[in-house]
Amino acid sequence: MGKDTKISWCDATWNPVTGCTKVSAGCRNCYSEALDKRFHRDGPYVPWTVAAQRKAGVPAIHLHPERLPAPFHWEKPRRIFVNSMSDLFHEDVPFEFIDKVFAVMALAHQHVFQVLSKRPERMLEYMVQAHVSDLLSKDLETYLKWPLPNVWIGVSVENQRNLPRLKVLARVPAKVRFISAEPLLSALDINPFFYMCNGCGETPCACQGLTIQQVIVGGESGPGYRPLE
């Protein structure tokens, strides 16, 4: 299994979308923004705040349709982090483009795709409408089962204040749900939301509570990092 990223919980990253804006405390020292500032691959660097981007007259989001076919060229199965440099469910990403991302994930069924967001409400809106069904072709129909079995859905929860994101995640159709507590900024009690599925095999899960199959925990690094206690 090839690995082309230093991120420990995946084998590869795939960025059909880049650019973002900050929504909560965990965004303050965003590593993706630091990389954007260093390399500014999509034009002059502008801070990842709504005010700065409006002042500069540049969009928060850059869509890269030319990157959509990348997973088709990776023959060996990989765990792929989708949009390490953005948020697929950012409000400036059209649902029509998200359709294309999900269509690729459906067809590249040899891979596991890990989709992580700080915007669970928009994620829920998309997932319950299942827009990707509008793209059905004979090839896609062969692999399309909703929710896609090879797509893991997760939310970032960096502190207790943002724990309500898990209430939304519980309503999102997904075969596998996960939490990223990275950077973990304070004690986090997920017990009220945590329940390991007993293998009921139903979709949505018939077990009581929210099923979580993975929890990622980590701290910040780099200048100005906030220590992880």
N, CA, C and O of each residue as an XYZ file, in Angstrom:
916
protein
N       0.850     -1.182      0.000
C       0.000      0.000      0.000
C       0.889      1.237      0.000
O       1.680      1.419      0.925
N       0.777      2.092     -1.018
C       1.627      3.267     -1.105
C       1.243      4.323     -0.087
O       0.074      4.447      0.280
N       2.224      5.083      0.367
C       1.955      6.157      1.319
C       2.704      7.405      0.856
O       3.931      7.400      0.766
N       1.962      8.472      0.564
C       2.610      9.684      0.068
C       2.318     10.894      0.952
O       2.369     12.035      0.492
N       2.010     10.635      2.233
C       1.753     11.720      3.163
C       2.311     11.365      4.533
O       2.449     10.189      4.870
N       2.629     12.384      5.317
C       3.102     12.158      6.682
C       1.946     12.040      7.671
O       2.169     11.753      8.847
N       0.734     12.253      7.217
C      -0.432     12.112      8.093
C      -0.569     10.643      8.463
O      -0.694      9.792      7.583
N      -0.546     10.339      9.752
C      -0.412      8.947     10.211
C      -1.640      8.097      9.929
O      -1.515      6.882      9.778
N      -2.836      8.702      9.851
C      -4.060      7.910      9.766
C      -4.568      7.727      8.333
O      -5.686      7.255      8.127
N      -3.758      8.095      7.355
C      -4.133      7.851      5.963
C      -2.881      7.539      5.155
O      -1.760      7.694      5.638
N      -3.088      7.098      3.920
C      -1.971      6.749      3.039
C      -1.704      7.813      1.985
O      -0.597      7.912      1.456
N      -2.724      8.605      1.686
C      -2.584      9.602      0.632
C      -3.583     10.725      0.871
O      -4.572     10.550      1.584
N      -3.318     11.865      0.276
C      -4.265     12.977      0.291
C      -4.686     13.282     -1.139
O      -3.933     13.069     -2.089
N      -5.901     13.784     -1.265
C      -6.476     14.119     -2.575
C      -7.215     15.440     -2.410
O      -8.146     15.548     -1.612
N      -6.791     16.441     -3.172
C      -7.308     17.794     -2.981
C      -7.964     18.348     -4.243
O      -7.381     19.202     -4.911
N      -9.166     17.878     -4.581
C      -9.897     18.492     -5.686
C     -10.397     19.897     -5.353
O     -10.844     20.633     -6.233
N     -10.314     20.260     -4.059
C     -10.659     21.611     -3.606
C      -9.536     22.103     -2.703
O      -9.023     21.340     -1.885
N      -9.151     23.365     -2.841
C      -8.204     23.986     -1.914
C      -8.751     25.338     -1.481
O      -9.633     25.909     -2.122
N      -8.204     25.833     -0.376
C      -8.656     27.114      0.161
C      -9.772     26.920      1.167
O     -10.547     25.968      1.079
N      -9.847     27.838      2.131
C     -10.854     27.678      3.180
C     -11.039     28.997      3.916
O     -10.380     29.990      3.606
N     -11.930     28.998      4.881
C     -12.070     30.085      5.835
C     -12.243     29.471      7.220
O     -12.701     28.337      7.363
N     -11.866     30.246      8.235
C     -11.836     29.713      9.597
C     -13.214     29.811     10.251
O     -13.920     30.810     10.111
N     -13.576     28.739     10.975
C     -14.907     28.697     11.576
C     -14.888     28.486     13.092
O     -15.892     28.751     13.753
N     -13.775     28.017     13.659
C     -13.756     27.755     15.092
C     -12.327     27.768     15.620
O     -11.375     27.984     14.870
N     -12.192     27.532     16.926
C     -10.900     27.672     17.595
C      -9.813     26.777     17.021
O      -8.641     27.154     16.998
N     -10.197     25.599     16.562
C      -9.208     24.676     16.016
C      -8.561     25.164     14.742
O      -7.534     24.633     14.322
N      -9.154     26.178     14.118
C      -8.627     26.706     12.851
C      -7.500     27.726     13.038
O      -6.829     28.088     12.071
N      -7.289     28.186     14.258
C      -6.395     29.331     14.460
C      -5.006     29.122     13.878
O      -4.475     30.004     13.203
N      -4.412     27.953     14.136
C      -3.071     27.662     13.627
C      -3.127     26.576     12.550
O      -2.330     25.638     12.566
N      -4.056     26.705     11.631
C      -4.300     25.679     10.611
C      -3.031     25.370      9.815
O      -2.419     26.268      9.236
N      -2.640     24.091      9.789
C      -1.440     23.704      9.053
C      -1.638     23.873      7.556
O      -0.685     24.162      6.834
N      -2.872     23.695      7.082
C      -3.138     23.855      5.656
C      -2.949     25.309      5.232
O      -2.424     25.590      4.155
N      -3.385     26.225      6.091
C      -3.171     27.640      5.782
C      -1.683     27.961      5.752
O      -1.223     28.732      4.911
N      -0.925     27.357      6.687
C       0.520     27.591      6.707
C       1.182     27.110      5.412
O       2.073     27.771      4.880
N       0.741     25.963      4.918
C       1.268     25.455      3.646
C       0.864     26.358      2.493
O       1.660     26.620      1.591
N      -0.380     26.834      2.526
C      -0.860     27.736      1.490
C      -0.030     29.026      1.482
O       0.317     29.554      0.426
N       0.274     29.514      2.681
C       1.072     30.736      2.798
C       2.485     30.517      2.274
O       3.081     31.410      1.671
N       3.011     29.324      2.510
C       4.391     29.032      2.107
C       4.518     28.829      0.604
O       5.465     29.312     -0.016
N       3.563     28.114      0.020
C       3.705     27.748     -1.392
C       2.771     28.520     -2.326
O       3.033     28.601     -3.526
N       1.676     29.093     -1.787
C       0.651     29.819     -2.544
C       0.534     29.323     -3.986
O       0.777     30.052     -4.948
N       0.153     28.055     -4.090
C       0.055     27.423     -5.413
C      -1.106     27.976     -6.235
O      -1.091     27.877     -7.462
N      -2.099     28.551     -5.587
C      -3.289     29.014     -6.307
C      -3.342     30.531     -6.419
O      -4.424     31.116     -6.463
N      -2.181     31.166     -6.465
C      -2.132     32.612     -6.589
C      -1.616     33.253     -5.323
O      -1.221     32.547     -4.395
N      -1.608     34.587     -5.258
C      -1.088     35.296     -4.084
C      -1.792     34.853     -2.806
O      -3.006     34.647     -2.791
N      -1.016     34.709     -1.736
C      -1.588     34.261     -0.467
C      -2.465     35.345      0.135
O      -2.091     36.517      0.163
N      -3.627     34.946      0.614
C      -4.534     35.813      1.358
C      -4.943     35.048      2.615
O      -5.317     33.880      2.512
N      -4.885     35.663      3.795
C      -5.256     34.957      5.026
C      -6.623     34.284      4.926
O      -7.520     34.766      4.234
N      -6.761     33.173      5.622
C      -7.984     32.380      5.539
C      -9.074     32.925      6.455
O      -9.632     32.196      7.275
N      -9.366     34.191      6.309
C     -10.489     34.779      7.031
C     -11.423     35.398      6.007
O     -10.982     35.863      4.957
N     -12.718     35.403      6.313
C     -13.704     35.942      5.386
C     -13.412     37.411      5.100
O     -13.490     37.851      3.953
N     -13.071     38.179      6.157
C     -12.832     39.608      5.984
C     -11.652     39.874      5.056
O     -11.732     40.732      4.176
N     -10.550     39.135      5.249
C      -9.363     39.340      4.426
C      -9.633     38.980      2.974
O      -9.160     39.663      2.066
N     -10.387     37.915      2.750
C     -10.657     37.483      1.384
C     -11.622     38.444      0.674
O     -11.501     38.680     -0.528
N     -12.562     38.983      1.419
C     -13.457     39.976      0.822
C     -12.689     41.244      0.467
O     -12.909     41.834     -0.591
N     -11.791     41.660      1.349
C     -11.009     42.868      1.100
C     -10.116     42.705     -0.116
O      -9.943     43.637     -0.902
N      -9.545     41.501     -0.267
C      -8.654     41.245     -1.400
C      -9.425     40.938     -2.684
O      -8.858     40.956     -3.777
N     -10.721     40.656     -2.542
C     -11.528     40.349     -3.711
C     -11.210     39.013     -4.337
O     -11.344     38.843     -5.549
N     -10.787     38.060     -3.518
C     -10.471     36.725     -4.029
C     -11.397     35.717     -3.365
O     -11.828     35.932     -2.232
N     -11.710     34.626     -4.044
C     -12.594     33.620     -3.454
C     -11.877     32.792     -2.404
O     -10.658     32.626     -2.445
N     -12.650     32.281     -1.468
C     -12.084     31.403     -0.444
C     -11.672     30.064     -1.036
O     -10.712     29.435     -0.590
N     -12.409     29.651     -2.036
C     -12.315     28.275     -2.526
C     -11.789     28.232     -3.960
O     -12.142     29.065     -4.795
N     -10.932     27.236     -4.225
C     -10.451     26.973     -5.580
C     -10.837     25.536     -5.945
O     -10.438     24.591     -5.264
N     -11.599     25.379     -7.000
C     -11.991     24.059     -7.480
C     -10.969     23.571     -8.511
O     -10.509     24.341     -9.355
N     -10.624     22.292     -8.432
C      -9.617     21.719     -9.324
C     -10.196     20.487    -10.037
O      -9.882     19.356     -9.667
N     -11.023     20.697    -11.038
C     -11.597     19.542    -11.744
C     -10.544     18.650    -12.382
O     -10.777     17.458    -12.581
N      -9.379     19.223    -12.705
C      -8.319     18.424    -13.319
C      -7.743     17.395    -12.355
O      -7.076     16.455    -12.787
N      -7.988     17.556    -11.052
C      -7.482     16.607    -10.062
C      -8.461     15.476     -9.769
O      -8.109     14.523     -9.074
N      -9.666     15.567    -10.279
C     -10.679     14.556     -9.973
C     -10.252     13.138    -10.357
O     -10.546     12.210     -9.604
N      -9.573     12.924    -11.489
C      -9.254     11.537    -11.889
C      -8.118     10.889    -11.096
O      -7.857      9.701    -11.285
N      -7.437     11.624    -10.219
C      -6.239     11.100     -9.551
C      -6.432      9.719     -8.918
O      -5.580      8.855     -9.123
N      -7.509      9.463     -8.159
C      -7.646      8.139     -7.522
C      -7.710      6.984     -8.511
O      -7.388      5.852     -8.152
N      -8.119      7.248     -9.753
C      -8.175      6.185    -10.751
C      -6.784      5.687    -11.139
O      -6.635      4.573    -11.640
N      -5.770      6.518    -10.903
C      -4.401      6.156    -11.285
C      -3.656      5.433    -10.162
O      -2.519      5.002    -10.351
N      -4.289      5.300     -9.000
C      -3.684      4.581     -7.880
C      -4.295      3.184     -7.850
O      -5.412      2.998     -7.368
N      -3.569      2.221     -8.360
C      -4.121      0.874     -8.493
C      -4.239      0.160     -7.151
O      -5.244     -0.497     -6.878
N      -3.206      0.290     -6.313
C      -3.246     -0.391     -5.017
C      -4.193      0.350     -4.074
O      -4.209      1.581     -4.060
N      -4.974     -0.376     -3.294
C      -5.917      0.253     -2.365
C      -5.214      1.183     -1.379
O      -4.156      0.852     -0.844
N      -5.805      2.331     -1.150
C      -5.251      3.315     -0.208
C      -6.373      3.885      0.649
O      -7.544      3.881      0.269
N      -5.975      4.375      1.817
C      -6.868      5.206      2.629
C      -6.551      6.650      2.262
O      -5.436      7.120      2.488
N      -7.517      7.346      1.701
C      -7.281      8.660      1.125
C      -8.036      9.727      1.914
O      -9.258      9.661      2.048
N      -7.305     10.702      2.431
C      -7.880     11.855      3.113
C      -8.314     12.850      2.036
O      -7.487     13.365      1.284
N      -9.611     13.110      1.971
C     -10.166     13.991      0.948
C     -10.099     15.442      1.420
O     -10.671     15.798      2.450
N      -9.404     16.262      0.661
C      -9.290     17.700      0.937
C      -8.573     18.002      2.253
O      -9.151     18.573      3.178
N      -7.327     17.615      2.312
C      -6.503     17.990      3.460
C      -6.226     19.490      3.459
O      -5.828     20.050      4.480
N      -6.435     20.140      2.319
C      -6.169     21.574      2.183
C      -7.454     22.393      2.071
O      -7.436     23.518      1.570
N      -8.560     21.831      2.535
C      -9.824     22.542      2.423
C     -10.890     21.795      3.219
O     -10.575     20.936      4.043
N     -12.134     22.126      2.968
C     -13.288     21.451      3.553
C     -14.269     21.208      2.416
O     -14.803     22.156      1.841
N     -14.507     19.945      2.091
C     -15.361     19.619      0.959
C     -16.741     20.246      1.091
O     -17.388     20.554      0.090
N     -17.193     20.436      2.334
C     -18.530     20.963      2.544
C     -18.529     22.451      2.902
O     -19.476     22.954      3.507
N     -17.464     23.143      2.525
C     -17.436     24.606      2.643
C     -18.613     25.174      1.852
O     -18.990     24.647      0.805
N     -19.179     26.250      2.370
C     -20.378     26.815      1.746
C     -20.140     27.322      0.320
O     -21.099     27.508     -0.429
N     -18.886     27.548     -0.065
C     -18.600     28.017     -1.422
C     -18.315     26.887     -2.407
O     -18.029     27.151     -3.574
N     -18.388     25.636     -1.961
C     -18.216     24.504     -2.871
C     -19.601     24.087     -3.375
O     -20.422     23.621     -2.585
N     -19.872     24.241     -4.657
C     -21.214     23.894     -5.173
C     -21.513     22.401     -4.992
O     -20.620     21.562     -5.109
N     -22.757     22.089     -4.711
C     -23.155     20.686     -4.608
C     -22.858     19.934     -5.902
O     -22.566     18.738     -5.878
N     -22.932     20.638     -7.034
C     -22.658     19.988     -8.314
C     -21.220     19.479     -8.381
O     -20.952     18.434     -8.974
N     -20.297     20.223     -7.770
C     -18.907     19.768     -7.760
C     -18.726     18.619     -6.759
O     -17.966     17.685     -7.017
N     -19.420     18.688     -5.625
C     -19.365     17.597     -4.653
C     -19.913     16.320     -5.280
O     -19.424     15.227     -4.997
N     -20.937     16.460     -6.141
C     -21.442     15.303     -6.881
C     -20.309     14.595     -7.612
O     -20.205     13.369     -7.573
N     -19.464     15.372     -8.276
C     -18.377     14.792     -9.068
C     -17.365     14.091     -8.170
O     -16.843     13.035     -8.527
N     -17.086     14.673     -7.008
C     -16.159     14.048     -6.063
C     -16.714     12.700     -5.604
O     -15.982     11.712     -5.550
N     -18.010     12.660     -5.272
C     -18.615     11.410     -4.818
C     -18.708     10.388     -5.952
O     -18.600      9.185     -5.713
N     -18.904     10.855     -7.165
C     -18.938      9.926     -8.290
C     -17.590      9.239     -8.455
O     -17.530      8.036     -8.709
N     -16.501     10.004     -8.312
C     -15.159      9.421     -8.380
C     -14.968      8.411     -7.256
O     -14.443      7.321     -7.481
N     -15.389      8.766     -6.054
C     -15.215      7.858     -4.916
C     -16.021      6.573     -5.107
O     -15.594      5.498     -4.688
N     -17.187      6.692     -5.740
C     -17.996      5.503     -5.999
C     -17.311      4.573     -6.987
O     -17.319      3.354     -6.812
N     -16.723      5.144     -8.016
C     -16.092      4.336     -9.053
C     -14.728      3.804     -8.622
O     -14.341      2.700     -9.005
N     -13.997      4.589     -7.824
C     -12.687      4.143     -7.324
C     -12.899      3.352     -6.043
O     -12.368      3.704     -4.990
N     -13.673      2.291     -6.139
C     -14.164      1.576     -4.961
C     -13.100      0.726     -4.292
O     -13.346      0.150     -3.232
N     -11.904      0.638     -4.902
C     -10.824     -0.109     -4.246
C     -10.209      0.681     -3.091
O      -9.500      0.117     -2.258
N     -10.481      1.988     -3.043
C      -9.918      2.855     -2.003
C     -10.938      3.127     -0.899
O     -12.145      2.988     -1.097
N     -10.425      3.518      0.262
C     -11.248      4.075      1.330
C     -11.008      5.579      1.351
O      -9.861      6.025      1.404
N     -12.076      6.358      1.311
C     -11.978      7.816      1.316
C     -12.454      8.349      2.662
O     -13.539      8.001      3.127
N     -11.638      9.190      3.280
C     -11.957      9.757      4.592
C     -12.290     11.235      4.405
O     -11.415     12.046      4.102
N     -13.557     11.569      4.589
C     -14.039     12.931      4.377
C     -14.289     13.569      5.742
O     -15.117     13.098      6.521
N     -13.564     14.640      6.013
C     -13.618     15.300      7.325
C     -14.081     16.740      7.146
O     -13.636     17.428      6.227
N     -14.977     17.201      8.025
C     -15.527     18.543      7.877
C     -15.748     19.206      9.229
O     -15.977     18.537     10.237
N     -15.677     20.529      9.229
C     -16.106     21.326     10.381
C     -17.471     21.947     10.110
O     -17.935     22.804     10.862
N     -18.098     21.512      9.044
C     -19.389     22.063      8.643
C     -20.410     20.923      8.515
O     -20.888     20.642      7.416
N     -20.740     20.273      9.625
C     -21.600     19.085      9.554
C     -23.011     19.376      9.057
O     -23.653     18.497      8.481
N     -23.509     20.604      9.270
C     -24.870     20.910      8.817
C     -24.964     20.835      7.291
O     -25.927     20.299      6.742
N     -23.954     21.379      6.620
C     -23.988     21.315      5.151
C     -23.703     19.890      4.668
O     -24.250     19.445      3.659
N     -22.850     19.191      5.395
C     -22.609     17.784      5.092
C     -23.909     16.989      5.157
O     -24.206     16.194      4.265
N     -24.677     17.209      6.217
C     -25.950     16.512      6.383
C     -26.910     16.868      5.257
O     -27.574     15.996      4.696
N     -26.980     18.154      4.929
C     -27.872     18.591      3.852
C     -27.556     17.858      2.554
O     -28.462     17.413      1.848
N     -26.272     17.734      2.243
C     -25.889     17.056      1.014
C     -26.171     15.553      1.090
O     -26.760     14.977      0.176
N     -25.751     14.940      2.167
C     -25.803     13.478      2.257
C     -27.231     12.944      2.262
O     -27.487     11.871      1.717
N     -28.161     13.673      2.865
C     -29.534     13.164      2.894
C     -30.221     13.352      1.555
O     -31.184     12.648      1.249
N     -29.736     14.302      0.743
C     -30.321     14.504     -0.581
C     -29.694     13.583     -1.621
O     -30.274     13.336     -2.679
N     -28.491     13.074     -1.306
C     -27.817     12.127     -2.200
C     -27.785     12.627     -3.638
O     -28.235     11.942     -4.557
N     -27.247     13.829     -3.820
C     -27.173     14.432     -5.155
C     -26.467     13.536     -6.164
O     -26.773     13.577     -7.356
N     -25.534     12.736     -5.697
C     -24.743     11.934     -6.620
C     -25.623     11.005     -7.450
O     -25.201     10.558     -8.516
N     -26.818     10.708     -6.992
C     -27.702      9.841     -7.758
C     -28.080     10.457     -9.103
O     -28.470      9.748    -10.031
N     -27.962     11.785     -9.202
C     -28.257     12.446    -10.467
C     -27.222     12.138    -11.537
O     -27.467     12.368    -12.721
N     -26.057     11.615    -11.130
C     -24.982     11.347    -12.067
C     -24.945      9.897    -12.523
O     -23.984      9.468    -13.162
N     -25.987      9.140    -12.197
C     -25.960      7.705    -12.456
C     -25.692      7.373    -13.918
O     -26.327      7.910    -14.826
N     -24.752      6.490    -14.117
C     -24.518      5.887    -15.417
C     -24.509      4.381    -15.186
O     -24.608      3.945    -14.039
N     -24.397      3.592    -16.211
C     -24.379      2.138    -16.027
C     -23.195      1.717    -15.180
O     -23.320      0.847    -14.318
N     -22.032      2.338    -15.426
C     -20.851      1.987    -14.638
C     -21.049      2.371    -13.177
O     -20.738      1.592    -12.276
N     -21.565      3.571    -12.949
C     -21.728      4.046    -11.583
C     -22.784      3.237    -10.842
O     -22.642      2.981     -9.647
N     -23.824      2.840    -11.529
C     -24.879      2.059    -10.889
C     -24.346      0.750    -10.312
O     -24.859      0.243     -9.314
N     -23.305      0.208    -10.956
C     -22.737     -1.057    -10.512
C     -22.201     -0.941     -9.088
O     -22.280     -1.891     -8.310
N     -21.658      0.221     -8.754
C     -20.972      0.379     -7.473
C     -21.721      1.278     -6.488
O     -21.371      1.339     -5.309
N     -22.732      1.960     -6.962
C     -23.374      2.958     -6.110
C     -24.334      2.323     -5.110
O     -25.380      1.793     -5.483
N     -23.970      2.385     -3.862
C     -24.852      2.026     -2.761
C     -24.784      3.190     -1.793
O     -23.696      3.629     -1.419
N     -25.910      3.680     -1.397
C     -25.915      4.892     -0.580
C     -26.309      4.566      0.841
O     -27.370      3.979      1.054
N     -25.493      4.926      1.835
C     -24.230      5.654      1.696
C     -23.118      4.757      1.134
O     -23.142      3.538      1.304
N     -22.156      5.376      0.468
C     -21.080      4.610     -0.164
C     -20.294      3.852      0.897
O     -19.854      4.465      1.870
N     -20.101      2.554      0.752
C     -19.429      1.758      1.786
C     -17.955      2.084      1.950
O     -17.375      1.769      2.989
N     -17.329      2.706      0.955
C     -15.902      3.018      1.031
C     -15.637      4.471      1.390
O     -14.506      4.944      1.276
N     -16.664      5.177      1.818
C     -16.503      6.585      2.205
C     -16.796      6.737      3.689
O     -17.917      6.503      4.142
N     -15.773      7.133      4.441
C     -15.926      7.393      5.866
C     -16.243      8.872      6.054
O     -15.662      9.727      5.387
N     -17.153      9.165      6.951
C     -17.588     10.537      7.181
C     -17.221     10.949      8.605
O     -17.544     10.250      9.566
N     -16.537     12.102      8.732
C     -16.106     12.540     10.061
C     -16.260     14.032     10.266
O     -16.405     14.799      9.314
N     -16.225     14.431     11.542
C     -16.243     15.845     11.894
C     -15.086     16.139     12.846
O     -14.628     15.269     13.586
N     -14.629     17.385     12.805
C     -13.600     17.844     13.733
C     -14.268     18.376     14.995
O     -15.200     19.178     14.929
N     -13.786     17.923     16.131
C     -14.297     18.397     17.424
C     -13.072     18.678     18.293
O     -12.482     17.756     18.857
N     -12.696     19.943     18.399
C     -11.462     20.286     19.090
C     -11.648     20.620     20.562
O     -10.678     20.653     21.320
N     -12.898     20.869     20.972
C     -13.162     21.189     22.377
C     -14.619     20.869     22.696
O     -15.405     20.531     21.811
N     -14.958     20.981     23.967
C     -16.306     20.626     24.407
C     -17.358     21.534     23.783
O     -18.496     21.120     23.564
N     -16.971     22.767     23.499
C     -17.919     23.724     22.924
C     -18.463     23.248     21.584
O     -19.616     23.514     21.244
N     -17.630     22.544     20.826
C     -18.051     22.095     19.503
C     -18.571     20.656     19.493
O     -18.729     20.052     18.432
N     -18.829     20.122     20.669
C     -19.368     18.766     20.763
C     -20.709     18.605     20.034
O     -20.995     17.511     19.546
N     -21.543     19.655     19.943
C     -22.803     19.493     19.207
C     -22.638     19.063     17.754
O     -23.600     18.598     17.142
N     -21.443     19.208     17.191
C     -21.227     18.704     15.832
C     -21.508     17.201     15.757
O     -21.891     16.683     14.708
N     -21.312     16.512     16.879
C     -21.561     15.072     16.887
C     -23.049     14.756     16.778
O     -23.422     13.712     16.244
N     -23.900     15.644     17.278
C     -25.338     15.429     17.148
C     -25.745     15.445     15.681
O     -26.633     14.706     15.256
N     -25.075     16.306     14.916
C     -25.361     16.375     13.485
C     -24.781     15.149     12.786
O     -25.431     14.550     11.929
N     -23.549     14.780     13.159
C     -22.918     13.611     12.549
C     -23.776     12.366     12.724
O     -23.825     11.516     11.835
N     -24.445     12.255     13.851
C     -25.278     11.083     14.121
C     -26.404     10.936     13.106
O     -26.928      9.839     12.915
N     -26.779     12.038     12.455
C     -27.878     12.022     11.488
C     -27.390     11.861     10.056
O     -28.199     11.712      9.141
N     -26.076     11.888      9.853
C     -25.513     11.797      8.507
C     -25.467     10.336      8.063
O     -24.900      9.506      8.774
N     -26.042      9.997      6.917
C     -25.941      8.620      6.427
C     -24.484      8.266      6.139
O     -23.839      8.937      5.333
N     -23.966      7.245      6.771
C     -22.568      6.852      6.580
C     -22.376      5.435      7.081
O     -22.976      5.031      8.077
N     -21.537      4.682      6.386
C     -21.177      3.338      6.833
C     -20.197      3.397      7.992
O     -20.260      2.585      8.916
N     -19.281      4.375      7.935
C     -18.286      4.564      8.993
C     -18.265      6.039      9.363
O     -18.171      6.902      8.490
N     -18.353      6.325     10.651
C     -18.262      7.701     11.143
C     -17.035      7.814     12.036
O     -16.680      6.876     12.750
N     -16.389      8.986     11.983
C     -15.205      9.169     12.821
C     -15.117     10.604     13.325
O     -15.761     11.515     12.805
N     -14.293     10.768     14.360
C     -14.059     12.076     14.978
C     -12.585     12.426     14.843
O     -11.723     11.570     15.041
N     -12.291     13.675     14.509
C     -10.928     14.179     14.586
C     -10.864     15.177     15.734
O     -11.385     16.287     15.628
N     -10.228     14.783     16.825
C      -9.983     15.689     17.950
C      -8.555     16.209     17.805
O      -7.703     15.995     18.668
N      -8.323     16.891     16.698
C      -6.982     17.358     16.348
C      -7.089     18.715     15.662
O      -7.630     18.799     14.560
N      -6.583     19.786     16.293
C      -5.882     19.753     17.574
C      -6.868     19.675     18.746
O      -7.900     20.346     18.753
N      -6.532     18.855     19.718
C      -7.339     18.756     20.922
C      -6.963     19.913     21.842
O      -5.833     19.980     22.325
N      -7.910     20.828     22.088
C      -7.618     22.059     22.819
C      -8.089     22.025     24.256
O      -7.685     22.869     25.055
N      -8.932     21.070     24.604
C      -9.411     20.969     25.984
C      -9.910     19.552     26.217
O     -10.030     18.758     25.284
N     -10.197     19.250     27.475
C     -10.774     17.942     27.781
C     -12.057     17.760     26.978
O     -12.842     18.694     26.816
N     -12.253     16.554     26.484
C     -13.388     16.283     25.609
C     -14.091     15.017     26.083
O     -13.505     13.934     26.086
N     -15.337     15.161     26.480
C     -16.113     14.024     26.944
C     -17.102     13.633     25.853
O     -18.136     14.279     25.683
N     -16.777     12.563     25.106
C     -17.657     12.125     24.031
C     -18.561     10.979     24.464
O     -19.309     10.440     23.648
N     -18.502     10.601     25.736
C     -19.283      9.456     26.203
C     -20.779      9.558     25.897
O     -21.391      8.553     25.536
N     -21.391     10.753     26.031
C     -22.830     10.817     25.735
C     -23.160     10.501     24.280
O     -24.307     10.196     23.955
N     -22.156     10.574     23.401
C     -22.404     10.369     21.974
C     -21.778      9.087     21.443
O     -21.969      8.742     20.277
N     -21.035      8.380     22.283
C     -20.208      7.277     21.802
C     -20.874      5.939     22.064
O     -21.266      5.634     23.191
N     -20.995      5.154     21.019
C     -21.544      3.806     21.199
C     -20.994      2.930     20.085
O     -21.175      3.236     18.907
N     -20.333      1.857     20.443
C     -19.796      0.954     19.426
C     -20.913      0.065     18.897
O     -21.599     -0.605     19.669
N     -21.093      0.060     17.593
C     -22.127     -0.766     16.970
C     -21.880     -2.238     17.298
O     -20.739     -2.700     17.292
N     -22.953     -2.967     17.582
C     -22.799     -4.389     17.903
C     -22.930     -5.280     16.666
O     -23.097     -6.495     16.762
N     -22.848     -4.624     15.492
C     -22.895     -5.390     14.260
C     -24.294     -5.691     13.778
O     -24.550     -6.752     13.208
N     -25.216     -4.741     14.008
C     -26.605     -4.989     13.615
C     -26.746     -5.098     12.097
O     -27.672     -5.741     11.602
N     -25.827     -4.470     11.358
C     -25.836     -4.591      9.912
C     -26.885     -3.766      9.201
O     -27.044     -3.881      7.986
N     -27.605     -2.932      9.939
C     -28.655     -2.125      9.323
C     -28.152     -0.720      9.017
O     -27.235     -0.228      9.675
N     -28.758     -0.067      8.008
C     -28.437      1.308      7.661
C     -29.732      2.106      7.594
O     -30.582      1.774      6.768
N     -29.941      3.159      8.428
C     -28.991      3.563      9.474
C     -28.932      2.543     10.603
O     -29.819      1.703     10.752
N     -27.877      2.633     11.387
C     -27.650      1.667     12.448
C     -28.843      1.620     13.405
O     -29.369      2.657     13.808
N     -29.258      0.412     13.758
C     -30.405      0.244     14.641
C     -30.003      0.275     16.116
O     -30.858      0.259     17.001
N     -28.676      0.319     16.373
C     -28.213      0.378     17.762
C     -28.534      1.750     18.344
O     -28.696      2.727     17.614
N     -28.620      1.804     19.652
C     -28.910      3.073     20.306
C     -27.671      3.945     20.331
O     -26.571      3.465     20.604
N     -27.850      5.226     20.045
C     -26.734      6.156     20.158
C     -25.966      6.316     18.859
O     -26.334      5.737     17.837
N     -24.911      7.093     18.899
C     -24.068      7.391     17.745
C     -22.946      6.375     17.656
O     -22.248      6.127     18.639
N     -22.768      5.784     16.479
C     -21.692      4.818     16.310
C     -20.458      5.520     15.766
O     -20.525      6.218     14.754
N     -19.329      5.332     16.445
C     -18.059      5.929     16.046
C     -17.043      4.802     15.905
O     -16.815      4.040     16.845
N     -16.438      4.702     14.731
C     -15.468      3.636     14.495
C     -14.026      4.094     14.633
O     -13.122      3.262     14.727
N     -13.793      5.403     14.647
C     -12.415      5.900     14.739
C     -12.402      7.255     15.431
O     -13.258      8.104     15.184
N     -11.419      7.442     16.297
C     -11.181      8.743     16.919
C      -9.715      9.099     16.715
O      -8.827      8.344     17.111
N      -9.462     10.243     16.100
C      -8.111     10.732     15.855
C      -7.813     11.805     16.893
O      -8.593     12.742     17.059
N      -6.692     11.674     17.589
C      -6.327     12.636     18.628
C      -4.922     13.141     18.358
O      -4.022     12.355     18.063
N      -4.730     14.444     18.458
C      -3.406     15.011     18.255
C      -3.360     16.459     18.701
O      -4.392     17.079     18.958
N      -2.149     16.990     18.788
C      -1.957     18.380     19.178
C      -1.470     19.212     18.010
O      -1.353     18.724     16.886
N      -1.185     20.484     18.293
C      -0.644     21.384     17.283
C       0.869     21.295     17.246
O       1.503     20.810     18.183
N       1.434     21.769     16.153
C       2.891     21.876     16.038
C       3.216     23.190     15.352
O       2.323     23.876     14.856
N       4.482     23.536     15.325
C       4.895     24.757     14.671
C       4.845     25.956     15.590
O       4.480     25.827     16.759
N       5.215     27.141     15.071
C       5.241     28.358     15.898
C       3.876     28.674     16.491
O       2.860     28.587     15.802
N       3.853     29.040     17.761
C       2.621     29.432     18.415
C       1.679     28.299     18.744
O       0.490     28.523     18.970
N       2.205     27.060     18.774
C       1.316     25.923     19.037
C       0.779     25.990     20.464
O       1.439     26.487     21.377
N      -0.420     25.483     20.626
C      -1.056     25.403     21.940
C      -0.806     24.018     22.503
O      -1.169     23.028     21.868
N      -0.184     23.916     23.698
C       0.198     22.592     24.231
C      -1.004     21.684     24.439
O      -2.092     22.131     24.801
N      -0.780     20.410     24.202
C      -1.797     19.403     24.454
C      -1.546     18.816     25.837
O      -0.520     18.178     26.074
N      -2.500     19.039     26.754
C      -2.339     18.502     28.109
C      -2.813     17.053     28.127
O      -2.768     16.401     29.171
